[in-house]
Amino acid sequence: RDNLSHENLYVEFHDGGVAVIVLNRPKALNALSPDLTRELGAALDTLEADDTIGAVVVTGSAKAFAAGADIKAMKDWSYMDVYGADFITATWERLTTFRKPTIAAVAGYALGGGCELAMMCDFILAADTARFGQPEITIGTIPGAGGTQRLTRLIGKSKAMEMVLTGRMMDAAEAERAGLVSRILPAEELLPEAIKTAQKIAGMSRPIAMLAKESVNRAYETTLAEGIRFERRLFHSTFATEDQKEGMAAFVEKRAPAFRNR
Ligand code: CAA
C-alpha cells in the first residue's frame, strides 16, 4: 500500500494493521507549524476512519522527533492572534481524541510542543539518543499544549517543576527512570521495535484495545473510586463482544484466538 504524502509528514502503512506517521520537516527539526499540525489532524482523521488500521506510531527523524512549536511562525503573533485562533488548537490535540492506540517513537529532540505531542500519545518508546524538555521559559513563554499538566502527572511535581522552570533537557535514561517513557532502545532498533509493538497491539481485538485505552486514560481524569467504577463497567461490556467469547474459548482450547473486531 502506497504512502500517504503530505507536505510536512507522510504516513507509511505496514503489515498487521499498523500506520506510521513520520513528521518530515527536516529543515526546521520538525517544528510544529500550523501546516504540519493541520496535516497531522487530517492524517489522524483518515486513520481513525480506516478499519484496516489498529494502531498508529508517530515518529520523527534520527535528529528530532519535534523541536517544538514553530518559533519563527509564532514570534510576532499578538494576544488576539493566539486567543482568537485558540492556539494550541484542536488540530494539535487531535491525538488526545484519537480512539485507537498510539505510540510515540522518539529519537533526538522532543522539546516544547514536541515533548507535549509525544505525551499525547498512549506511550513513548525512546531511542538512546532521545532528549526531552520544556524549554519555553527560555524564549519567554510557557508550555501551551499540556506540558505543565501532563509532564507533572507523568514524572511528578519536583522534576516537572525543575524542567519547566529551567528549560533543561532530560536524556533517555533519566526519562525512563522518571516514568516518562516505557522503554529505551538502541537508536537503530527504535522504529522496527515500535512497529512490532504496534503490530502486537493491532493483533488484539480492536474494540477491546480501544476500551483498554479509554479505561487507562480515565485514570487521569477522575477519582480512584470513579475510575474503578468506570473500569468495571467497561470490563462488563467486553462480555457483550464476540471477541471476548473467542479469546477465552481459544485459551481453553489451547489455540490462537481469531479476533474479528466485533
Ligand atoms: N521553531 C522553528 N524553527 C526551529 C525550531 C522551532 N521550535 N527548532 C529548530 N528550528 C530550526 C532552527 O531555527 C534552524 O533553522 P535555520 O537553519 O533556518 O537557522 C534549524 O531548525 C536547525 O536548528 P539549529 O540550528 O538550532 O540546530 P541545533 O542542532 O544547533 O539545535 C535545538 C537543536 C537544541 C533543538 C535547537 O534548535 C532549539 O533549541 N530549538 C528550539 C527548541 C524550543 O525552544 N522549543 C520550544 C518551542 S515553544 C513551544 O513549543 C510552545 C508550546 O508549548 C506549544
Boltz pocket constraint, residues with backbone or C-beta under 6 A from the ligand:
constraints:
  - pocket:
      binder: B
      contacts: [[A, 26], [A, 27], [A, 28], [A, 29], [A, 31], [A, 32], [A, 67], [A, 68], [A, 69], [A, 70], [A, 71], [A, 72], [A, 73], [A, 88], [A, 109], [A, 111], [A, 112], [A, 113], [A, 114], [A, 116], [A, 135], [A, 136], [A, 139], [A, 142], [A, 143], [A, 144], [A, 145], [A, 147]]
      max_distance: 6.0
